[in-house]
Amino acid sequence: MVKHQPLQVYEKQVFVSFVTGIYGCRWKRYQRSQDDSSRWECTWFVILCSSFLLLVFWAYFWLVAQNDFNEFNWSVYNRSGEWRDETIPILTSTTVGFSYITFLMILALFHISLGQQLNLYWVHKIGVLATLLTTISGVVSVDDIWGDEWDILLVSLQSTAPFLHIGALAIVTALSWLVAGYVVRQERSNSQMVVLLLYIVILLALYLAPLTFTCPCIMDRHSLRPRPDIIGRRGAPMLAPENTIVSFHRALQHGASSLEADVTISVDAVPFLMRDQTLRRTTDVSKVFPARQYDDASFFNWTEIRSLNAGQWFLESDPYWTVETLTVRDRSRISNQTVCSLVEMLRLAARTNGSALLNVRRPPPQHPRHRSWFMDTLWAVQKAGIPTKRVTWTPDTDRGRVRGLPQTTNEKLSVEEIRQRGITSLTLHYGKASHKDIQEYLANNVSVTVYPVNEPWLYSILWCSGVPSVSSDAPQVLRKVPYPIWLMSQKAYNFIWITSDLVSLTIVIGIFCFQNYHMIRWKMSGMQNYNPEQIMLCAVTHRSSCDVNIMKEKLIFSELNNGLSSTEELSLYSENGYAR
C-alpha cells in the first residue's frame, strides 16, 4: 500500500526570515523551529538580558556624570601623570555596545512573540560576552579610580525618578503580552508559575515604588526659595583657563556673584592660584624648566611662576570641548595668559562688589613658609583692599590667628559640632548634601554651598532644596536656568502616579483576558498548537499561477499486511499537478 504525504505549501515570511536570520543566521524556513528553546539557548538569553540591564545602568551613570567629566579626567591625570580626555573612548564604546545589545534584545523579544527558538548565532554570542566583560571591567575601574562618583546616581534619582518610573511601567506593561502568551499556552509547567509570580512581584513593586521617592521638586511652588547664588569655581573654566584672570572676568560676566580659587604659597611668600600640586598640566613648565617640571608648585618663586604661559594648554587640550566656540580674539587673549596672583583676583572681586571663597593649600613641611602661610594669605587680602567679611576660606584651622575672615569647612558636621566650632557655613560636595541634611542646616541658620554644580538638573534639585549658593564650573550654563526644570505639587504627582498605575493594571488584565480568549477559540477549533508562521496545506493541481514556494517531499511506501515496511526514492512529481 502506498501512502502519500500531502504537498506542503508555505507562505513567504519576510519579517520572520529577517528576525531569525539576523539573530541566529537562520534565513531559510527549514532551519527554523517552533520547539521550545534548549536550556543552553535560554542561558544565553539570560546573559543577553543581564548585559542589557548592566548597559542601561552604565549608560545612565555616564549620562548623569556629565556634571563631573573634568573631575574624572583630573583623577586619571593624578594617577597617570598625562592629561587625556578619557571620557571620549568610554562614551563611544558605551554607545556602540548599548546599541548592539539593545538591537539583539529587540530581536530576541520578537523571537519569543513569534514562537521561534532562541538560537543566538555564535558571532553574537562572542559579541555579547565581550560587551558584558568590557562593561564589568569598566564598572570595576570606575569604582577604583572614581569611587565617590556613584553618589551621583542617588542624587540624580531625586530628579529623574518620577519619569523613570513611568518609563519602566510602560515597558513592563508591554511585556505582559509576552508573559501572557507564555503562561496561557496549553502545556503547563512549573516554569510558567515562576514567570507569572516574578512578573506580578515586579509589577507590584513598580506600582508602589513612588512611596520611596524623595524628590525636592515635588512641592508647593509658593514654598520655593530664592534662586541660589552662583560661585565661579576657578572662574569660568569652560570658557577660559582655570584660575586665570580672564576666567574670573568671564565668570562675573555670566552672572557669578562670587569667585572661588585654589591658593598656593610660593617660596618668596606670594600667594598665587593653582589647583594642581605641580605646574605641568596648566603651564608650559616642561619647556621653560624641564628639570623641575615634577617639583611642587610652591617651591618656585614668583618671578619664575610669572614667566610661565598658563593659557596655551587650554587651547591645545580643550578640556571642556568649548574651544571651537571661542572667537579669534578670545583665543589670542587666552594664549597670552599667565598664572594669576591672589591679589589680582581679590581686586577684581572688590571692583565688582563680589566676594571670594579661597581654598588655601598649606605648603609642605620643608617649605620656608610652612608656618606663616596664613599670614601671607591675610597680607594678600589686606593688600587687595577687599572687605574681610567678603572673603571666606578653608581649611577651618588656626581660628585663633585668622580673625575677621569667615571660615568654612568641607567636612559634613552635625549641628552640635558646628555650634562648638563657631562655624556659620559649610561647603559640601553634592554627594554629601542630602535634602534632609540641607533642611536641618538651614533650620539652624547654617549656610550651605554645594559643589560642583554644572548641569541644570542638579541646579534645579538644589534650588528646590533651598541651597543658598552653588559652586560651578559652568556659570554660563546655570545662568540660563531662570526656574527649576520641573516643579510639581504633591497632589498633581499623586494623580499622575495613581492614574498611570490604574491604566497599566487595566491594560495588563485586558491582555491576559485577550490571550486566554484566543487560546479557548484555538482549542475549540481543534488546533492544539498555534504556529505564528502559518503553514498552509493545499493541493495545487489546478493552481499553475500560485505564488507560493512548493516543498516537494518523498513518497513513503509502507507494506502493512505483514508488518514490514520499506522506502525508496521515486521520481518527483510535476509541479503542475499532485497525485494522491
N, C-alpha and C positions, 0 to 999 in steps of 0.2 A: 504493500500500500504506500502510495506516495503522498507526503504531507507538504503542502506549500505554505511558506510563511508569507503573509501579505506584504506587498511592497510598501516601504515606509517613506513618506514624503515629508520634508521638513521646511518650515518657513525660514526665510532668511532672518537672522537675528543680529543685525549690525551692532547694536548697542551692547548686547551680551558678549559678542565676539571682541569688541573693543575693550570691555572691562576685564574679561578673563585673559585676553591677550597681553594687555599692559601689566596686569598684576601677576599672572602666572605663566606667561608665554604660551597660552593655550588658545590658539587662534581658530582651530577647527572644531566642528561640532563633536566629532567622536573623541576628542581629547578632554571634553568636559564631562562633569558628572554631578548629579543631584544627590549623591550619597552624603552621609554625614562626614564632616572633616575628621581626619585622624587626630589622635592626641598630639602628635608631633606638630601638625599644622596649627592646631589650637594653641599650642605652646608658643609658636611664632607669632600668632595673633596677639597673645598676651604681651609678648616682648614689644610688638609694634605699638600696642596701646600704652605700655609703660614709657616707651621712647617719646610718644606724642605728649603725654602728660608732663614728662620731665622737660620737654622742649617748651611747652606752654609756660611752665614755671620759669624757665631760663629766659625766654623772650620777654616775659613780663618784668622780670628783675632788671634786665638791661633797659627796658623802656622807661621805667621809673628812675633808674640810676643815672639817667642823663644829667640829673641835677649835680652829680659828682664825678663826671668824666675826667675833669682835670685833676681831681684828687686821686683818682685811680692811677693816672699816668705819673703823678708825682710819687705815689707809693712805689710803683715799679722802678722809677728813676732812683729812688733812695736805695733800692736793692741792687740794681744792675749798674748804676753809675752812668747810663746812657739814656738820653731823652728820646723816646719814641712814642708815637700815638698808638698805644696797644688796643684801643677800642675799635679801630678800623677793621683789623682781621677778625676780631671777635664778632662784631656786628655782621660782617659779611658771611662768615661761616654759620652764624645763627640763622640768618635769613635763608640761606640755601638749605640748611638742614631742616628747618621748620617747614619750608615749602615742600620739600621732598617727602617728609614723613606725613604731613597733612594730606598730600595727594594720595599716598598709599592708604591712609586711613579711610578716605572717602571711597576708594576702590574696594576696600575690604567690607565696608558697610553695604555697598552695592551688591557684593557677593552674597552677603547674608540675606538681603532683601530679595534677591533673585533666586535664592535656593542653591547657589553654586558652592562647590567645595572651596575652601580657603587654601589653595595651592600656591603659596608665595614662591616666585621664581628665585633661584639660588643667588642671582646677582643682587636682587633686592634684599635677600637675607644678609648678604655681606654689607650692603649699604646701611641697613637698619642697625646692624650690630656695630658698625663703625661710627655711626651717628650717636648711638647710645653711649659708647665708650668715650667718645670725644666730649660729649656733654657732661658726663660724670667727672672726667678729668678737669673740665673747666670749673665745675662746682667746687671740686676739691682745691684747685689752685686759688680761686677767689676766696675761699674760706681761709686759706693760709696767708695770702697777701693782703686781703681786704675784708677780714672777718667782720669788722664792725658795720660794714655796709648792709648786712642782712636786716638791720633795723629799719631800713627804708621800706621794706615790704610791709611791715606792720603799720608804719606811718602812712604809706600810700593807700592802704585799705580804708583809712578814715575818709578818703575822698572817693575811691572807686568802688567800695563795697556795694552800695545800692545798685550800681549799674552792672557790676559783675554778677550780682545775684539774679537780676532779670535775664542776663545773657545765659547764665548757667541753667536757669529754669526753662528757658526756651529750648536749649539743646537737650536736656533730659526729657522734656515733654515730647520732643520729636523722636527721641529714641524709643518711646513707648510703642511705636509701630513695630519695630524690630522685636522688642521684648514680647509684645502680644502675639506676634506671629510665631515666635519660638515656643511660647507657653501653651498656646491653644491647639497645637498640632495634635494629631491622633495619638502618636506614640507617647506614652507617659514615662517619665524617668525622674530620678531624684534631682538631677541637674536642673530640670525645669523649675522645681520648687525653690532651689537655691538661687537661681537667677531672679525669680519673681520676688523672693524675700529681700534680696540685695537691692533690687530696683525700688521696692517700696521704702526701704530704710533710707536710701539716698534721696528719694523724693520727699519724704517727711522731713529729713534734715534740711533740705533746701527751703521747704515751706516755713520752717521755724528759725532759719538762720538769722533773719533780721533782729531777733531778740538779743543776739550777741553783739550787734554793731554798736560802735561808738563813733559817731560822725559829728564833729563840732558844727558843721554847716547845716545840720537839721535843727533849726532853732527859729525863734521868732525874729523876724528881720528888725524889729524895733529894739531888740537887745544887742544888736551888732555894735561893737566898739569902734572907735575911730580907726582910720587906716594906719597900719603900722609904719613908722618911720623907716627909711631905707638907709643903711650904712654902707658906704662904698668900701668893700673888703679889698684892701690893697688897691683902691681906686676903682677903675672900671677895666679889669684885666682882659676882658673880651675885646675891648676896643683899643687898648694901648698896653705896653709892657707894664706888668705889675710893679707897684711901689716906685713908680716914676712920677715926676711932676705932671706930665701930660695925662697920665692915667687918673690922677686925682682931679685934674681940671675936667676931664670927661665925666667923671662921677658926679661932680657938682652940676654940670650942665644937664645931666639926665635926672635930676631931682633928688640926689642924695643929700640928706640933711646932716650927715656926719661922715667922717673918714676913719678907716681902720688901717693900721700899718704894723709891720713887724720891725722891731728896733734892735740893732746890734751896735755894740760899742767898739770903736777902733782902738788901736794901741795908743793913739795920741788923744784919747778921750773925746772923740767926736761921734755922737750917736747918728747912725745912718740906717737906711731902710733896706732890709734884706731878709727874705724868708728862709733861704737855704743856709745850711751850715757852711757851705763853700760858695765860691763865686762862679763855678763852672757853668751852671745852667743858664744864668741870666746875664752874663757878661762875656767879653772876649778875653778873659784872663788866661786862657790856654795859649793865646797868641802873644799877649803882652808879657806875661810872666809864666812861661810854660813850666818852669821848675817848681812853681809854687801853686799850681792850679788846684791841688788837692789840700792845700792848707786851709785852716779855719779862717773864715772871712774876717773875724775880729782881730787877727794877727797882721792885718795890713794897716798902714797909716792912711790918713785921709787923702793925702796927695796921690798915693798910689791908686786908691779906690776911685778917685775923681778922674783919673786918666783912662778908665775903662769905659767901653761902649756898652750901654745897658738896653739898647733898643734893637740892634740888628738881629739878635737871636729870635725876637718875636716875629719878625718878617720871614725868617728862614724856617722856623719850626711850625708856625701858625697853630698854636696850641688849642685855639677855640674855633678853627675853621672860619675866621672872620676877616682875614687879611684882604681877600678879594673885594670886600665891601668898602674898603677904605679908599679915599681919593689919593691922587698922586701927591698932593700937598701934605696930607696926613702921613703918608709913608715916608716922605722926606723928613718930616719933623721927628717921627719915631726913630728913624735910623740914626739920629744925632743925639739921642738921649743918653744921659749919664746917670750914675747912681745918685739918688736923692737923699739929702740930709734930713734929719728930723726937724730942724729949724725951718727949712723951706716948706715942708708940708704943713707945719703948725701955723706959719704966717699966712699960707693960703686959706686955711680954715678960719683964721681970725678975720681976714678981709671979707669973707662971705658970711660972717656970723654963724659959722658952723661949729661943730665940736669934733673931738678926736678920741678914738679908742686905741690905745697902744698895747701891743704885746711885746714886752721887753724881754730879751734873752740875756740871761746873766752870763758874762764871759767865763771861760774855763778857769780853773784854779791857778794855772801858771800865767794867766793874763795879768798885765800890770794894773788893770782897772777892775780886778775881780772884786775888791772890797768897796770901791767907790762908784760902782756903776749907776746906783740910784741917784747919787749927787750929780753925775754927768747928765743924766736924763732931766733932773729938775733944773739944772742950769740951762739946758736947751729950751725947756718950756718957758722959763723966765725971759730968755733972750728973744723968743718968738713974739712975746707980748700978748699972748692969748690968756684970757682969764683961767685960772687954775680949776675953777668949778666946771669948766667945759672940757676938761681933759681927764679921761678915765683910763686907768691902766691895770694890767695884770703882769705878774702874778700878785696874789694877795699876801705879800710878805713885807717885812720891815715897816709895819704900820706906824710904829713909833717915830720913825725917821721921815717917812713920806707923809707929811701933813699938808692939808689944803687940797689934795687931789683925791677925788673919789676913786676907790679901788673896787674892782670886781674880781670874780673868780670863775674859773672854768669847771669847778667841781659842782656836782649835784649835791647840795646840802639840805638838811632838814631845816624847818623854820626855827627850831631851837638853836641850832648851830649858827644860823645866820644872825640871830639876835646876839649870841655870845661874841661873835667876831665883829659885830657892828657893821655888817655889810648891808648895803641897800640895793644892790643889783647883782644879777647873775648873767653870765654869758655861756649858754649851753648849746651843745650840738643838738640838732633836731631829733636825733635818735634817743636822747635822754630827756627831752622835754615833752612828757606826755600831757594830754589835755587835762587830766586830773591834777597833775603837779602844777601846771600853769595857773589853774584856777585857785589853787591853795596859795601860791606865791602872791598872786595879785590881791587876794583877800587880806594878806598880811603886809600890804604896801611894799612888796619886793618887786622891783622892775626886772624884767627878763628880756634878754636879747638872744635870739636864736640864729645859728649859722650852720652851714652855708645854705642860703635860700636863693636858688636861681631859676626855679620853674614856677609858672603861675599857679599850678595846682597846689604846690606846697605853701606858697604865699597865701593862697585863699584859706587853707586849713588853719594856718596860724592867725590869720586875720579873724576868722570865726572864733578861735580860741581866746582872743583878746590880747595877744602878744603886743607890747608897745613898740618894739623895733626888731628888725631883722638885719643881719649882715649878709651882703650879697655880692657875688662877682658880676652880676648882670643887672645893675640898676636901670639900664636902658630897656630891659625886658619887663621888669616889675612896674616900671613907670606906666606901662600900657594896660595895667590891671586896675581900672577905677572901681571895681566891685568884685566880690568873690565870684569865682566861675559859676558856682551854683549855690543857691540858698533855698531851703525848703522848710516849711513848718512841719512840726511833728504830725499834725492831723493830715496834712497833704500826703506825707510819706506813708502813713498808716493806710490811707485809702489806696495808694498805688500798690503797696505791698499785699494787702488783703485781696484786692481785685485781681492782681496777677496770679496769686495762688489759686483763687477760685476758677479763673479761666483755665489755668493749667490742669487743675483737677477735673474739670468738665471735659476737656479735650482727651485726657488720659482714659477716663471712663468710657467716653464715646468710641475711642479707638479699640479698646478691649471688647466692647459690645459689637462693634462692626466686624472685628476679626472672628469672633465666635459665630456671628450670623452667617458669614460666608462658609465657615467650616461645616455648619449644620447643613447648608444647602449642598455642599460638595458630598457630604455623607449620604444625604437623601437621594442624590442623583447617582449613587453607586461609585463615585470617584473616590478612591482610597488615598491617593497621593496627589497633591496639587503640584503640577510642573509649570513653573513660570515660563519656560521656553516651550510653548505649546507644540506638541507633536501631533501632526495630522496624518491619519492613516486613510489612504484613499486608493481606489483603483483608477488608473489613468488610461483606460482602454480607449476612450473617445476624447482625450484631452491632449491633443498634439501640441497645443499652444500654451499649455500650463506653465506659468512662470515660477517653477519650483525646482529645487535640486533633488534628483531622484537617487536614492541609495539602492543599488542593486545588490541583492543578497543571494546566498547559496540556497539551493533546494536540498532538503534533507529527506533521505529515504529511510523509512522505518519498516521493518518486517515485524508485524505484530502477531502473526499466528503462532509462531514457535518461540516468541520472546527474544529473538535475535535481531540485531539492527546493524546496518552498515551505511556508510556515507561515501559519496563520491561527487566530484565537481562535474557539473553539466555546463553545457554552453549557455551563454547569457541570453536572456530573452530580448526581444526587440524593444526599443524604447517607445514604440508606438502602441504596444499592447501588453496585456498581462494575463497569462493563463493560470487559472487557479485549479 
